[in-house]
Amino acid sequence: MTEQPGPQQRIADAIRPAMLNGLQDAELIGAPGTGRINEWVDWIAAVVVGQVVQPIVAERDAFADRVDTLTHLARRHKEGHQDAARDVRVLEARVAELEAEVARLRADEAGPGRNAAG
């Protein structure tokens, strides 16, 4: 299995042929040289953006999307937990009411009113 070139090598491989071709018989002195150098710098910047910056931006955006999704899920789970906790409190209060009613009914059943009728 051949080793894949790293980012620096890929950028150099993308730039080298154009630079070698562009340097053949190039005049780099004065205004024409300044124009040529500026064209190369712009082209190199475009290669670096395409080879380095755009993949990083894509990875960052994908990561941000994952974080947004996880944040949304966490909020939904938190809300669900709060709803469940509220339901538990309501049900516990209702159980306490029913237990009190059962106790009252048992007390009424065993109380003096029954003995007088019986």
Number of C-alpha atoms within 10 A of each C-alpha: 3 4 5 8 10 8 12 12 11 16 18 14 12 15 16 12 11 13 14 9 10 13 13 8 7 12 13 13 11 8 10 12 13 13 13 17 18 12 12 16 12 12 15 18 12 13 17 19 15 13 16 15 13 12 12 13 12 11 12 12 12 12 12 12 12 12 12 12 12 12 12 12 12 12 12 12 12 12 12 12 12 12 12 12 12 12 12 12 12 12 12 12 12 12 12 12 12 12 12 12 12 12 12 12 12 11 11 12 12 11 11 11 10 10 9 7 6 6
